[in-house]
């Protein structure tokens, strides 16, 4: 980045994909070719995306660092800034500040391991970054498992990529929808996945933690209920990782709104192991 941490990159929207009725993915490319050449990031880092005149909103970089020349972001319409971002079109300019935060220790802890991804709803966005990072370097890893669920079929993001992962012979994909209604209500009369909450489906999946690393992201209650299941399956706490993306704020730890106790997510996170997470107050 420039010496001015508040100066955003200017990025053009070059592709738009609607994931759900309220969730959208943008592909962003640098307007300045020199910025594109210098820019690097790691899986798990995040940024602040601005709709000029409307403000900034914080979310992860959803694309993999193995794919250069652009970044992708996926966001749900939640307020004023994301509403303005949602109303933008191909060719419009978005501001981006980042990358901020730490990253998943892929080179240090993932190489040569069985990798299991567990995600719920829009929590697949930060996990997707790591999934494609792993799949683009597939020969460096052993088994790859993906367990992904959402409340309804409409709430599943990256549906086209889920279909791609499902067809791959080197990926074991388990997809599920929350129980509580017939398939017509879920908008998926041809649903071929499971019906059950993610922690339960994970427990019944047969996946083991031997020589394994787990990455989990989703609603806080899903993470809270999934971590004990992973421990039961044999995943070591120091090899189980999550991201506190929902706690990220200004990106540089100045506004004071990202703290969990004395821990500042923007400065020291957002990626934490389960062992590190256990040291934080329950408020996360």
Secondary structure, 3 states (H helix, E strand, C coil): CCCCCCCCEEEEEEEEEEEECCEEEEEEEECCHHHHHHCCCCCCCEEEEEECCCEEEEEECCCCCCCCCCEEEEEECCCHHHHHHHCCCCCCEEEEEEEECCCCCHHHHHCCCEEEEEEEHHHHHHHHHHHHHHHCCHHHCCCEEEEEEECCHHHCCCHHHHHHHHHCCCCEEEEEECCCCCCCCCCCCCCCCEECCHHHHHHCCCCCCCCEEEEEECCHHHHHHHHHHHHHCCCCHHHEEEECHHHCCCCCCCCCCCEECCEEHHHHCCEEEHHHHCCCCCCC
